[in-house]
């Protein structure tokens, strides 16, 4: 996992951040500080969240968890190399059974990254205003990185010992990756300026040794967490207002500058994000190839079709058994 080189420098003498080349909504912007080994990213999602959630009929208690997972995935997905895929998986024994996210970075220059998230749950959640804290039940959070080269993915896993997705992710990076990490994520529905509907945003701070790689040997964890610069930056992050995180009243650059201007932030190139699903008829056919003719006959409906729904995008595929190489007659 590597981070793009910074493109802009903000001087302490500035009274406002530079205008720069920014995308803001549905993008993630990397930054770091000129005099410390703390790095960060700020992400905002609007249209992407609406396409993830609108029309999917998730319970109102589940939607914020999906939105928070999407923002978390965008914040961390910016670090992976082109052609790679980052995934988060939450699995629990509670009413929220599973949340899965995928973030894919194209090898094509300037192509946006694609993001998708889905969840499975018990119907009891439809009558509840919110899900219980994640650490109220047994489960785990996993992060997987597929480099696209055909080998086994890298995997980090931690138990669900945080109340929120962000809290669990902080523990994942601290324990599994040995990297001090702090997230502040806000999601919700907007009724103000701009398009109404879901908006989400967040900032991630990580203390990473210089060298632009998460694989570099980290400094001792205890010392990192107690360092003056880490305490100062995470304390400043805690003051971020929801509107500063989600926008659109101020840009990503303005938000970072407002919070950390004394630390001379250096901004990198923003990465655009779009909702995108990789499902296709061919992949569905390939997935069904593991089933026997008897299984396919059981799946075939009265119209003579095998119906498969994509949990990520809601696409429905109707396949004739003969297209699966089966004759169920």
C-alpha positions as CSV (number, residue, x, y, z in Angstrom):
1,X,0.0,0.0,0.0
2,X,1.5,3.3,-1.0
3,X,0.5,6.9,-0.9
4,X,0.6,9.4,-3.8
5,X,3.2,12.1,-3.6
6,X,2.0,15.5,-2.5
7,X,1.1,18.1,-5.1
8,X,0.5,21.3,-3.2
9,X,2.2,23.0,-0.2
10,X,0.3,25.2,2.2
11,X,2.4,27.7,4.0
12,X,1.7,28.7,7.6
13,X,1.7,32.3,6.5
14,X,-1.5,31.7,4.4
15,X,-4.7,33.1,5.7
16,X,-6.7,30.7,3.6
17,X,-6.0,27.5,1.7
18,X,-5.0,27.5,-2.0
19,X,-7.7,27.0,-4.5
20,X,-5.9,24.1,-6.2
21,X,-7.3,21.3,-8.3
22,X,-10.1,19.8,-6.2
23,X,-13.0,17.5,-6.8
24,X,-14.5,17.4,-3.3
25,X,-17.8,15.4,-3.5
26,X,-17.2,11.7,-4.3
27,X,-13.5,11.9,-3.9
28,X,-10.7,11.3,-1.4
29,X,-7.8,13.8,-0.9
30,X,-4.5,12.7,0.7
31,X,-2.5,15.0,2.9
32,X,0.4,15.0,5.3
33,X,2.3,17.4,7.5
34,X,5.7,18.8,6.7
35,X,7.3,18.3,10.0
36,X,5.8,15.0,11.4
37,X,5.2,11.4,10.2
38,X,1.5,11.8,10.5
39,X,-0.5,11.4,7.3
40,X,-4.2,11.7,6.5
41,X,-6.9,11.5,4.0
42,X,-10.3,13.3,3.8
43,X,-13.1,11.7,1.9
44,X,-16.6,12.9,0.9
45,X,-19.4,10.9,-0.7
46,X,-22.7,12.1,-1.9
47,X,-24.0,10.7,-5.2
48,X,-22.1,7.5,-4.4
49,X,-24.0,7.0,-1.2
50,X,-27.3,7.8,-2.8
51,X,-26.6,5.1,-5.5
52,X,-25.6,2.7,-2.8
53,X,-28.7,3.2,-0.6
54,X,-31.6,4.7,-2.6
55,X,-34.0,2.1,-3.8
56,X,-32.3,-0.8,-2.0
57,X,-34.9,-1.0,0.8
58,X,-32.4,-1.4,3.6
59,X,-33.8,-0.8,7.2
60,X,-33.2,2.7,8.4
61,X,-31.1,1.2,11.2
62,X,-28.8,-0.4,8.7
63,X,-28.3,2.5,6.3
64,X,-25.9,4.6,8.5
65,X,-23.7,1.5,9.0
66,X,-23.5,1.0,5.2
67,X,-22.7,4.7,4.7
68,X,-20.0,4.7,7.5
69,X,-18.4,1.6,6.0
70,X,-18.4,3.3,2.6
71,X,-16.6,6.3,3.9
72,X,-14.1,4.2,5.8
73,X,-13.4,2.1,2.7
74,X,-12.9,5.3,0.6
75,X,-10.5,6.7,3.2
76,X,-8.3,3.6,3.2
77,X,-8.8,2.6,-0.5
78,X,-6.8,5.6,-1.6
79,X,-3.7,3.9,-0.4
80,X,-3.8,0.8,-2.6
81,X,-2.0,0.6,-5.9
82,X,-3.7,0.7,-9.3
83,X,-5.2,-2.6,-10.3
84,X,-5.8,-3.6,-6.7
85,X,-8.9,-4.1,-4.6
86,X,-9.5,-3.3,-0.9
87,X,-12.3,-5.0,0.9
88,X,-13.7,-4.7,4.4
89,X,-15.9,-7.4,5.9
90,X,-18.0,-7.1,9.1
91,X,-19.4,-10.4,10.3
92,X,-21.4,-10.7,13.5
93,X,-23.7,-13.0,15.4
94,X,-26.1,-10.1,15.9
95,X,-29.1,-8.8,13.9
96,X,-26.7,-7.2,11.5
97,X,-25.2,-10.3,10.0
98,X,-22.7,-9.0,7.5
99,X,-21.4,-5.8,5.8
100,X,-19.1,-6.1,2.8
101,X,-17.4,-3.3,0.9
102,X,-15.1,-3.3,-2.2
103,X,-12.9,-0.5,-3.4
104,X,-11.2,-1.0,-6.8
105,X,-8.6,1.3,-8.3
106,X,-8.3,1.1,-12.0
107,X,-5.0,0.8,-13.8
108,X,-6.2,3.4,-16.3
109,X,-4.9,6.9,-15.7
110,X,-7.4,9.4,-14.3
111,X,-10.2,6.7,-14.1
112,X,-12.2,7.0,-10.9
113,X,-12.0,4.4,-8.2
114,X,-15.2,2.3,-7.8
115,X,-16.9,1.5,-4.5
116,X,-19.7,-0.8,-3.6
117,X,-21.2,-2.0,-0.2
118,X,-23.9,-4.4,0.8
119,X,-25.3,-5.8,4.0
120,X,-27.3,-8.8,5.2
121,X,-29.5,-8.6,8.3
122,X,-32.4,-10.1,10.3
123,X,-35.8,-8.6,9.5
124,X,-36.1,-7.6,13.2
125,X,-34.0,-4.6,12.4
126,X,-36.8,-3.1,10.3
127,X,-38.6,-2.2,13.4
128,X,-35.6,-0.8,15.3
129,X,-34.4,2.9,15.1
130,X,-30.7,1.9,15.3
131,X,-28.5,-1.2,15.6
132,X,-26.9,-2.1,18.9
133,X,-23.2,-1.2,19.3
134,X,-21.1,-3.6,17.2
135,X,-19.2,-4.7,20.3
136,X,-22.4,-5.9,21.9
137,X,-22.1,-9.2,20.1
138,X,-19.4,-11.6,18.9
139,X,-17.9,-10.9,15.5
140,X,-15.0,-9.7,13.5
141,X,-13.8,-7.0,11.1
142,X,-11.5,-8.1,8.3
143,X,-9.5,-6.1,5.8
144,X,-8.4,-7.8,2.6
145,X,-6.1,-6.4,-0.1
146,X,-6.0,-8.2,-3.5
147,X,-3.1,-6.9,-5.6
148,X,-4.7,-8.3,-8.8
149,X,-1.8,-10.6,-9.5
150,X,-3.6,-13.8,-8.8
151,X,-2.0,-14.5,-5.4
152,X,-3.8,-14.9,-2.1
153,X,-5.0,-11.5,-0.7
154,X,-3.4,-9.9,2.3
155,X,-5.6,-10.1,5.3
156,X,-5.9,-8.4,8.7
157,X,-8.6,-9.3,11.2
158,X,-9.7,-8.0,14.6
159,X,-12.7,-8.7,16.9
160,X,-15.6,-6.3,17.0
161,X,-14.5,-4.5,20.1
162,X,-15.5,-1.0,19.1
163,X,-19.0,0.5,19.2
164,X,-18.9,1.8,15.6
165,X,-17.3,0.7,12.3
166,X,-14.7,3.4,12.7
167,X,-13.9,2.3,16.3
168,X,-13.4,-1.3,15.2
169,X,-11.2,-0.1,12.3
170,X,-8.9,1.8,14.6
171,X,-8.4,-1.4,16.6
172,X,-7.7,-3.3,13.4
173,X,-4.9,-1.0,12.4
174,X,-3.4,-0.7,15.9
175,X,-3.4,-4.4,16.6
176,X,-3.1,-6.1,13.2
177,X,-1.0,-3.5,11.4
178,X,0.8,-1.9,14.3
179,X,-0.2,1.6,13.0
180,X,-1.7,4.2,15.2
181,X,-4.9,5.4,13.4
182,X,-7.7,7.8,14.2
183,X,-10.9,8.1,12.2
184,X,-13.7,10.7,12.4
185,X,-16.6,9.9,10.2
186,X,-20.0,11.5,9.9
187,X,-22.9,10.4,7.7
188,X,-26.5,11.5,7.4
189,X,-29.3,12.8,5.1
190,X,-29.0,16.3,3.8
191,X,-31.9,18.7,3.3
192,X,-29.9,21.9,2.8
193,X,-27.7,23.3,0.0
194,X,-27.2,21.0,-3.0
195,X,-28.9,17.7,-3.8
196,X,-30.9,16.2,-0.9
197,X,-30.2,12.7,0.3
198,X,-27.3,10.9,1.8
199,X,-24.0,12.6,2.4
200,X,-21.0,11.2,4.2
201,X,-17.5,12.4,5.0
202,X,-14.5,11.6,7.2
203,X,-10.9,12.1,8.0
204,X,-8.3,9.4,8.7
205,X,-5.0,10.2,10.5
206,X,-2.2,7.6,10.6
207,X,1.3,7.8,12.0
208,X,3.4,6.2,9.3
209,X,7.2,6.4,9.1
210,X,8.6,8.3,6.2
211,X,9.0,6.2,3.1
212,X,5.5,6.3,1.7
213,X,4.7,2.7,2.7
214,X,2.6,1.0,5.3
215,X,5.1,-1.9,5.2
216,X,7.9,0.2,6.7
217,X,8.8,-0.6,10.3
218,X,6.6,1.5,12.6
219,X,7.8,3.3,15.6
220,X,6.9,1.8,19.0
221,X,3.1,1.9,19.5
222,X,3.1,3.2,23.0
223,X,5.5,6.0,22.2
224,X,3.5,6.9,19.1
225,X,0.2,7.2,20.9
226,X,1.7,9.4,23.6
227,X,3.7,11.7,21.3
228,X,2.9,15.4,21.5
229,X,2.2,15.7,17.7
230,X,-0.2,12.7,17.7
231,X,-2.1,13.9,20.7
232,X,-2.4,17.4,19.2
233,X,-3.5,16.3,15.7
234,X,-6.1,13.8,17.0
235,X,-7.4,16.4,19.5
236,X,-7.8,18.8,16.6
237,X,-9.6,16.1,14.5
238,X,-12.1,15.6,17.3
239,X,-13.2,19.3,16.9
240,X,-14.3,18.8,13.3
241,X,-17.9,19.7,12.8
242,X,-20.2,17.4,10.9
243,X,-20.7,20.0,8.1
244,X,-16.9,20.3,7.8
245,X,-16.6,16.6,7.2
246,X,-19.6,16.1,4.9
247,X,-19.7,19.5,3.1
248,X,-20.7,21.0,0.8
249,X,-20.4,24.4,2.6
250,X,-16.6,24.2,2.7
251,X,-14.2,22.3,0.5
252,X,-11.9,19.4,1.5
253,X,-8.9,21.8,1.4
254,X,-10.6,24.3,3.6
255,X,-11.6,21.7,6.1
256,X,-8.0,20.4,6.4
257,X,-6.6,23.9,6.6
258,X,-9.1,24.9,9.3
259,X,-8.2,22.0,11.4
260,X,-4.5,21.7,10.9
261,X,-3.1,24.9,9.5
262,X,-0.4,25.3,12.2
263,X,1.0,21.9,11.1
264,X,1.6,23.0,7.5
265,X,-0.4,20.4,5.6
266,X,0.8,19.2,2.2
267,X,-2.1,18.1,-0.1
268,X,-1.8,15.4,-2.7
269,X,-3.9,14.6,-5.8
270,X,-7.6,13.9,-5.2
271,X,-8.9,10.5,-6.3
272,X,-12.4,10.5,-7.8
273,X,-14.9,7.8,-6.6
274,X,-17.9,6.4,-8.3
275,X,-20.4,3.7,-7.3
276,X,-19.5,0.6,-9.4
277,X,-20.4,-3.0,-9.4
278,X,-18.4,-5.8,-11.1
279,X,-21.3,-8.2,-11.5
280,X,-22.2,-9.5,-15.0
281,X,-24.1,-12.3,-16.6
282,X,-20.8,-14.1,-17.3
283,X,-19.7,-14.0,-13.6
284,X,-23.1,-15.2,-12.5
285,X,-22.9,-18.2,-14.9
286,X,-19.4,-18.9,-13.6
287,X,-20.6,-18.8,-10.0
288,X,-23.5,-21.2,-10.8
289,X,-21.1,-23.7,-12.5
290,X,-20.3,-25.3,-9.1
291,X,-23.9,-26.6,-8.8
292,X,-25.1,-29.9,-10.1
293,X,-28.0,-30.4,-12.5
294,X,-30.2,-31.4,-9.6
295,X,-29.3,-28.2,-7.8
296,X,-30.0,-26.1,-10.8
297,X,-33.4,-27.8,-11.3
298,X,-34.3,-26.9,-7.7
299,X,-33.4,-23.2,-8.4
300,X,-35.4,-23.1,-11.6
301,X,-38.7,-21.2,-11.3
302,X,-42.0,-21.8,-13.0
303,X,-40.9,-19.7,-16.0
304,X,-38.0,-22.0,-16.6
305,X,-35.4,-19.5,-15.3
306,X,-32.8,-19.4,-12.6
307,X,-33.1,-16.0,-11.0
308,X,-30.0,-14.4,-9.4
309,X,-30.0,-11.0,-7.7
310,X,-26.8,-9.0,-7.1
311,X,-26.7,-7.9,-3.4
312,X,-24.4,-5.0,-4.3
313,X,-26.3,-3.2,-7.1
314,X,-29.7,-4.9,-7.2
315,X,-29.3,-6.2,-10.8
316,X,-31.4,-9.2,-11.5
317,X,-30.3,-12.0,-13.9
318,X,-32.6,-14.5,-15.4
319,X,-30.7,-17.5,-16.8
320,X,-32.0,-20.5,-18.7
321,X,-30.5,-23.8,-17.4
322,X,-29.3,-24.6,-20.9
323,X,-27.0,-21.5,-20.7
324,X,-25.4,-23.0,-17.6
325,X,-24.6,-26.2,-19.5
326,X,-27.4,-28.1,-17.9
327,X,-30.4,-29.9,-19.2
328,X,-32.8,-30.2,-16.3
329,X,-35.6,-31.8,-18.2
